[in-house]
């Protein structure tokens, strides 16, 4: 169920893949997961240690090579996040990473994924209510992608909800490239020319500034993804003269 793949990283690509930023990031994520797992095992009552493990399970799950591996990591993350929620029901981050790991697990399932998607939606909504600012407006961003990509029939898909949450993510964290890219890609897919024109202009101004603010090894893989997506979206927009001439009205 590809519509559940909410986070993407660029492939290694070059022949010397072990030297690529993406592969270095992958190895760093694997190491961070191992460290978080050991810390959580040594401190089972520590809420933050359990949340950190849930976070790292989700991130390393993005690099899983098969469904069995992804499911194992997701279940580990779900268990850690639920342990944190049991001790701190008002932890926005615990609910957030519980939701994300439920989404990872859903990616490995067939029809049974629909039940997990409902649970994911519920947890991310709770996270949004508790802390909408976390992870650069992460709850709104994830909800927007979920509502955008999920089927409207038999699941939670909704264009109106997707528009609301994707726009809200850009309001909460307007300088985070991911939020603007999601809007640009969505408007292009929906043939919303004024929206696409507006977001393209905003990204042209934002990308150089964001590159200075979000710098360092931990951001290299993200920039590979963002640059590739921006280039692709810009090329798509430039093929439609009506987008470039469309009035750039506010959301």
PEDA-V308455 format. One line per field, one symbol per residue. psi: psi as a letter, one per 20 degrees, with the letter a starting at -180 (. if undefined). Layout:
BEGIN
psi: ???
END
This chain:
BEGIN
psi: nhiinipqqqrgfqhmhiiqhghhgghhggghggghggghhimhioghhhghggghggghhijqirhggggggghghggghhhghhhnijohhghghgghhhgghhhirdhihhghhggggghhgggghhniiqllkgghgggghghgiqqhpjbjpohghggghhhhhhggmhjohgghgggghghghikngggggghggghhhgghghhhhmrrhiighghggggggggggghghiinhhghiqpmrq.
END
